[in-house]
Amino acid sequence: MAMGAETAIAAAGHRPFSSVPHTGGDGLLAVRSAPVRDVPFSLRAEWQALAADAAEPNCFNEPWFVAAGLKHLSGDGVRLIEVRSAMPGEPLIGVLPVHIGADYGRMRVSHVRNWKHHHDFLATPLIRHGYEGAFWCAVLRHLDAADWAPGFFHVNGLVEGGPVHHGLELAAGAHDREAAVVHRIERALLQSDLGADAYYETQVRKKKRKELKRLRNRLEELGPVALHALGPREALEPWCDAFLSLEKRGWKGRAHSALASRPETAAFFRDALAGARAAGRLEMLRLDLGERPIAMLVNFLAAPGAFSFKIAFDEEFARFSPGVLIELENLRILDRPDIAWMDSCAAEKHNMIDSLWGGRRAIVRVSVPLSGLQRAATYRLCRTLEQASAARRAFLSQVKEALA
C-alpha cells in the first residue's frame, strides 16, 4: 500500500500498518495488518480486482460483503491482514479479516480466527491464483510475530481439498506444524455437465417430478404463475422490501430470526445486495402468483461459481411448495456457460435442497499452532480435549448401533 493510503487510514482512526517481510516461493511478500471498522476506500478497488484472479471465488469475502458486515454486524475488534508483493506496483496477493475469538467450542480460550458472521456462509479468503502457499506462509509468520495474536490460529469455512485449504496445509508443513481439520460438514452443491431439464430428470425421481408438476398446476388454478428476475435497470429497493417482508411473515419472523426482525440485519441485507449489484454479482429471482410474490431467491454470481444466499416463501401457499418451485426455476443456472457450479450455502442434510441437488461440498474448520511455548501448550490442550471428545462420541455411537 502506498504511504498516502497508510496516512489516510491512520487519519481515519486506524493504527499504522506494520510490515513483516517474508520470502516465500514467489519472492518477497509484505504483510500489513490494522484494526478496521470498514474496508478502507483505498483498498476496495484493488480487493475487488483480486476477486477476478482468486484461486477460489468467494463472494462472502469480497469487499462489498465484508464492508456491509463490518458496518452493521459484529465488526468490533476485526483486523484486516493484507499480503502483497514487496515490490512497488505489484498486485495485491490476498486479504484476510481476523479477530480474537474468546470461545473455542465449549472452552474459554482466546485465539486468532478468521472473521465471519451468522450470514457469512463461506470464509475462504481471496488469494491470488498461484500464491496460495506463499500467502499462508506470510500470514503464519506475521501471526507468530504479532503480540496481539494469542493462542493458535483457527480458520473457519474452507472448501475441503480446494487450493486455499491445500495451500494452508503446505504452509503449515513448511513451518513444521499440523493443519488439523477439527470440524467438517457436507452441504448441497449444484454441479453438472447436463442442462437444467436433463439434470432435473436425472436427479429427481419420476414420482416426485409428477407430484411437483401437480402442485404447480394446482397453484396455476389460483392465477397466473410467473418467474421474474431483477432487471439491470429496475430499482433494487422494492425487491429488498418484498424479500424482507416475505421472510418476516414466515417462521423466521415468529422466531425473531428474520432479517427484518432487527434493524441492523435488515440494513446489512440492503447494503450487501447493493454492493453485490454494483460489483455485478447479484441475481434475484421472484415467483409471483398474479401480482403477489410467493417465493424469492437471492444468488451471488462469481464465475465460474455461484452462491445461493437467501430464500423466502409465503407460508400461506406452503401446500404448493413455492420454495421448491423457485428452486426448480433456479436449476436454469446450469444452462449458463459461465457458471459451472452453485454452492447451496445450506445446512448439512437439508431435506429440501438435498433432494434436488445431487452434489455435495465439504466445508472444514482447520486449526494451526503458532510459535511460542504458551501458544503451543494452549493448542495442544485444546486438541487433546477435542480428540477425547471425538473419541467419546464415536464410542457412544458404536454402543447405540450395537443396541439398536
Order of alpha helices (4+ residues) and beta strands (2+ residues): alpha-beta-beta-alpha-alpha-beta-beta-beta-beta-alpha-beta-alpha-beta-alpha-alpha-beta-alpha-alpha-alpha-beta-beta-beta-alpha-beta-alpha-beta-alpha
